[in-house]
Amino acid sequence: MARLTMSDRRTLAKMYAEEKSVLEIANKLGCHPQTIYDELKRGNTGKLDKNHRQAYDPDLAQRTVQANVHRCGRRRRAAT
């Protein structure tokens, strides 16, 4: 799985607002199109943008990734 940086997320947001296709965005960022779809889902604000598509917020996506990484490291150990 490719990890996007904050600058990648901002580029994605800009291109998405310009109505670029997912394939164009993926080619620009050098990742698989599924990564873009996953990222759009991760940064979904629950509102529609001016193009009547789900709005994407790169800051929300970054916070979500950071929370997931933080949570991933916390595992309970079995009592022995």
C-alpha positions, -999 to 999 in steps of 0.1 A, spaced: 0 0 0 13 34 -9 14 61 18 7 96 7 23 126 22 5 158 31 18 175 0 4 145 -20 -29 150 -3 -30 187 -12 -21 179 -48 -49 153 -48 -74 179 -34 -64 204 -60 -67 180 -89 -99 166 -76 -114 201 -74 -103 206 -110 -124 176 -120 -93 155 -129 -100 117 -132 -88 93 -106 -64 78 -131 -48 112 -139 -44 119 -102 -29 84 -96 -4 89 -125 6 123 -112 12 110 -77 28 77 -89 4 54 -71 -24 29 -79 -59 43 -86 -73 23 -57 -50 43 -34 -68 75 -46 -102 59 -41 -92 49 -5 -78 84 1 -110 101 -11 -130 79 12 -106 87 41 -110 125 36 -147 125 29 -163 154 48 -199 141 43 -208 172 22 -208 178 -16 -184 201 -33 -191 226 -61 -190 197 -86 -217 178 -67 -193 151 -57 -182 141 -22 -160 168 -8 -124 159 1 -104 175 29 -67 167 30 -64 178 66 -91 154 77 -75 126 58 -41 133 74 -57 133 109 -75 100 101 -42 84 90 -24 96 121 -51 83 144 -51 49 126 -13 47 129 -14 56 166 -42 32 173 -24 4 154 5 3 178 -16 -2 209 -23 -39 214 -32 -57 246 -10 -84 258 -25 -116 270 -22 -121 307 3 -149 316 
